[in-house]
Amino acid sequence: MASSTDSVHFIINPSTTPPSAAHHLIYFITGNPGLIGYYETFLDSLCRLLNSSQGNKNIYHIYGRSLSGFVDSDLGIRKTPYGLEEQINISLSNLKSRCLPSERNSEPEQYYHSVILVGHSVGSYILLELIERLGKSSPINISAGILLFPTVTHIAQSSSGGKISALFRIPNFAKKMGIVAKALVYLAPECALKWLVGIVAKMPREAAEVTTRFLKSRMGVWQALHMAKDEMDFITEDKWGEGIWGFEHEDLSSESQAPKLIFYFGKNDHWVADHTRDALIAARGRENEDKGSSKPVMMIDESGIPHGFCIHKKANFQIDHSETVAEKVAVWIKALMTDILLACTEWQIKSSGLLALMVEDIVSHPKWKNSYKKKG
């Protein structure tokens, strides 16, 4: 694993790899605050789980990065935070740059055999925008997307969205709060601040360390609030068409299918109103029995996992929510990859294979037997 404060890169490489092995990229997009450090336990667990089951014909890369403006090292001389649109464009450029290094300098770099995007919270909104902007003509093969606790429509109608929207009516609220936060933490020793964050926010040690660095960073708080205001302003109506959502009955022999999407919503999520979530599922979700549909599979968690799963442990501190979510995502990726690999050799495959594998694994697994909630 290659890791820093602004990116992580795991390579799940079998001990014996034939030259013909295919490389697949799992590209992770953070929520807000956009610090990849919050997700290291999740990504490390996902890497371990995928490594335990793969064959020797496929190499999986897991990559994630901090969003721009949250890490001092990427600011340079910039003095203002990045907006949501800028984050999307920078993420798009970064994704386009994710190529396999050539073994010989004379050979051009090549794109991954397939790419699965994984997004958390606003990262799910960015995920959909990346698919939309790349389009079907892109050489980057976006085969699927997994959206965790997605905030993709009407975020301001959520309980937390309503509260923070009221604060944004104060002129320059984001910048003012950034200044106040810097003043409050300026004199505090890092060890004392980390202890206080862990106690007050009830965070595990790793998350408290990341939060401490975030609070003491040059522009972190301002960046988070500036981006949050953009989220309230721009994440409103469902803005995507069938290129994202797929069709009820699609020609499954076509190579131009929409990427397969899996939505995993929280129950009583304070950043996603129940009524907006249910409306999206009703309008865009796939019926459980509809094997001819290319529309998304949408589920609601029933096990009490919080929206901020990456910064919380269960009450007894024995089980990390990050590990639980990683287990779920690993099951979905295995199902998706099975379908992707079959489709690469035979385009006439029917999409029922994905749904059957996915539902069977989800429903039968004892840890989340009740987490699949049929629409309606």
Stockholm file with secondary structure:
# STOCKHOLM 1.0

chainA/1-376         MASSTDSVHFIINPSTTPPSAAHHLIYFITGNPGLIGYYETFLDSLCRLLNSSQGNKNIYHIYGRSLSGFVDSDLGIRKTPYGLEEQINISLSNLKSRCLPSERNSEPEQYYHSVILVGHSVGSYILLELIERLGKSSPINISAGILLFPTVTHIAQSSSGGKISALFRIPNFAKKMGIVAKALVYLAPECALKWLVGIVAKMPREAAEVTTRFLKSRMGVWQALHMAKDEMDFITEDKWGEGIWGFEHEDLSSESQAPKLIFYFGKNDHWVADHTRDALIAARGRENEDKGSSKPVMMIDESGIPHGFCIHKKANFQIDHSETVAEKVAVWIKALMTDILLACTEWQIKSSGLLALMVEDIVSHPKWKNSYKKKG
#=GR chainA/1-376 SS CEECSSEEEEEECCSSCCTTCEEEEEEEECCSSCCGGGGHHHHHHHHHHHHTTCCSSEEEEEEEECCTTSSGGGTTTCCSCCCHHHHHHHHHHHHHTCCBCCSSTTSCCBCCSEEEEEEETHHHHHHHHHHHHHCTTCSSCEEEEEEESCCCSCGGGSHHHHHHHHHTTSTTHHHHHHHHHHHHHHSSCHHHHHHHHHHHTTCCHHHHHHHHHHHHSSSHHHHHHHHHHHHHHHSCSCCCCHHHHCCSSCCTTCTTCCCEEEEEECTTCTTSCHHHHHHHHHHHCCCTTCTTCCSCEEEECCSCCCTTGGGCBCTTSSSBHHHHHHHHHHHHHHHHHHHHHHHHHCTTCCTHHHHHHHHHHHHHCGGGTTCCCCCC
#=GC SS_cons         CEECSSEEEEEECCSSCCTTCEEEEEEEECCSSCCGGGGHHHHHHHHHHHHTTCCSSEEEEEEEECCTTSSGGGTTTCCSCCCHHHHHHHHHHHHHTCCBCCSSTTSCCBCCSEEEEEEETHHHHHHHHHHHHHCTTCSSCEEEEEEESCCCSCGGGSHHHHHHHHHTTSTTHHHHHHHHHHHHHHSSCHHHHHHHHHHHTTCCHHHHHHHHHHHHSSSHHHHHHHHHHHHHHHSCSCCCCHHHHCCSSCCTTCTTCCCEEEEEECTTCTTSCHHHHHHHHHHHCCCTTCTTCCSCEEEECCSCCCTTGGGCBCTTSSSBHHHHHHHHHHHHHHHHHHHHHHHHHCTTCCTHHHHHHHHHHHHHCGGGTTCCCCCC
//
